[in-house]
Amino acid sequence: MNYQIRNILLAVLLTGGIYSVQSQTNVVEDFKPSSVNQPGKEYPMVNSEGRVRVQISAPGAHKVQLDISAVKYDLVKDENGVWTGESAPQDEGFHYYQLWIDGAAVPDPGSLYFYGASRWGSGIEIPAKDQDFYALKNVPHGQVREHLYYSETNKSMRRCFVYTPPGYNHNTEKRYPVLYLQHGGGEDETGWSNQGHAGLIMDNLIAENKTVPFIIVMDNGTWTMSGPPRNRQQGERPAQWPPEGWADGFMKTLLNDIIPMIDANYRTIADQQHRAMAGLSMGGMQTRVITLANPDVFSYVGIFSGGSISTEDLENAAGFKEKIKLVFVSYGSRELENPRTGLGGNPKENTEALKNAGMNTHFYVSPLTAHEWQSWRRSLYEFAPLIFKN
Amino acid sequence: MNYQIRNILLAVLLTGGIYSVQSQTNVVEDFKPSSVNQPGKEYPMVNSEGRVRVQISAPGAHKVQLDISAVKYDLVKDENGVWTGESAPQDEGFHYYQLWIDGAAVPDPGSLYFYGASRWGSGIEIPAKDQDFYALKNVPHGQVREHLYYSETNKSMRRCFVYTPPGYNHNTEKRYPVLYLQHGGGEDETGWSNQGHAGLIMDNLIAENKTVPFIIVMDNGTWTMSGPPRNRQQGERPAQWPPEGWADGFMKTLLNDIIPMIDANYRTIADQQHRAMAGLSMGGMQTRVITLANPDVFSYVGIFSGGSISTEDLENAAGFKEKIKLVFVSYGSRELENPRTGLGGNPKENTEALKNAGMNTHFYVSPLTAHEWQSWRRSLYEFAPLIFKN
């Protein structure tokens, strides 16, 4: 065997070519550490096809699997007890995942953790062609503030995160519009700034002068039969989905506690014309119900992967048609390929009918993404420039 | 067998009396979910002795262990493949821990996660008799802000967290003193507000009028041979300990980038008399080195479980003795029982010698705690009222 051939064979073995054989596919060997790994961790990795490769030392284990996008992939053990394996190509953007070790579902110790699927667990980032719009750049940055407050409605302490735009600390005479931005079911008030990158999306849009600066309030919309979860420092009962009172319960807290608290503590323009609400999935459904019932409170409506508003809805929502300046509806393209039940009609047709009825609407489809965060990052990026323009 | 006896036996079995037998100890069966569990999770639990009981479903596993305070405890499997077991009694306060499943070290899926020991991993809270001082109460709350900034010294984006006290948003003419507060080795800029509860400690002290309100800046003091870790959205090489340049590298960034950035963006009183530095462990050692070299920059010095300052140090630190208004040194009592090497002399004797040399000093010992967060929460609680008093 000559040197060249031996080296090629060795390279194939060392770079994991054996897994290609195992999974009977050709895996492109250009894996790099995920951008949301813990400091110093090589694994998990992602390649140019969007495959996720994980690795964990578990010398005593008999079966280890990677569980991502509802598919489990078997890992393979080497002579040192280290298990390695990879998934099929994933869509661009962020995905939750976990490992199974001899029947135990656990977070991957290599990844950072995010709250979704009703748990803190592993996340992975498949580099997206458009990732520049949520990249961390040397531009002026706003701040994301942890805000603790007492809710009279719930007789408990609650927490929200508040994004204040660049310049907020300096222009102390200036007042700003406010977007109330909600997470989805099984997520919480950390989602939009952690995995959603809401702050970075806004910073970049503002730096390019593509949106007016505004405040974003990210609160916890989860609701259970007995009221809101205690979202800090306390155990709580498992959430149902959709949770009892998911719209009405949160609506009371939003209108009675959150909005007055925000208007009292931040330099807001505290009127209907300078207030928007948007949300993803369950948060989109909440946005739909809450804004239909309160067109005197909000001017702009964003529903991301959470249904749409029909002309029939207008009949039971006095003032909505006249007072709302924009109804924005979006979906990931893969959601429309395989529509889930309960969308309440075709969202594109509903939104076109609203436009034909005289409303200002915008329908956006995120290319090649599903019911996941890349759809919602892009939705915020498309929605923000359309609101508070005058 | 009569009813009463049968019920007693059943109760013993159901409440886990079998584990008492396994571990040949009497375990008090008053376990409650930990206060830092994930929402809806029953386990991990803590009892009145301070034992930690964990539980995880792992039907295919052969060996599962709880790893806490450097001791591994075997769990026991039931007929459903659920493993349960508990530790010996732990000290009051916060502890990092992990699970071992057939040789894999993983976070417990039941707990919240905290950055320490150079990883995001599980944490548990043993209720402390004095936990009221960091409890979440219905008092006016400050905010913890995520602040992104560009560092000229490092040519990179960095992140810190900034606590602004209650009233900061309203009293827009008022200016505040600043404490620069550093984490320990293997920790990061999230530690003091997450597991340290720095914000809650300050909110409660201020509500009781026990301290003047001040700003706290919590940055990342970790340093590697090639400079600072990239602390956001990027992988990084494993940290050494103590990291190369752990004091000098951070000192440059603190003096050249962080302090000017804070003074430019917050309503600080930007002079030596209104600036303090404190830190725990490695952060205490950094505080020692940086304040000895810069008595023109800081007035108050807090060293928590991180050495002390000797009269010999004063000889090489021009101006320190004259300009520093307080040297505060603290330890957990268990650290003094079993002193680690490298303390640089007896910290109590060193601090008394400083006092005899004419400096204002304070030596504090946290009762029955080790090199852990309960010692440092208490240290902040003792330190804060002593600074910025005039």
Interface residues (C-beta under 8 A of the other chain):
Chain A: P33 S34 S35 V36 N37 Q38 P39 G40 K41 E42 I56 S57 A58 P59 G60 A61 H62 K63 V64 G81 L99 I101 D102 G103 A104 A105 V106 P107 P109 L112 Y113 S118 R119 W120 G121 L136 K137 N138 H141 Q143 V144 R145 E146 H147 L148 Y149 Y150 M157 N169 H170 T172 D188 S193 G199 P229 N231 R232 Q233 Q234 G235 E236 R237 P238 A239 N265 Y266
Chain B: P33 S34 S35 V36 N37 Q38 P39 G40 K41 E42 I56 S57 A58 P59 G60 A61 H62 K63 V64 G81 L99 I101 D102 G103 A104 A105 V106 P107 P109 L112 Y113 S118 R119 W120 G121 L136 K137 N138 H141 Q143 V144 R145 E146 H147 L148 Y149 Y150 M157 N169 H170 T172 D188 S193 G199 P229 N231 R232 Q233 Q234 G235 E236 R237 P238 A239 N265 Y266
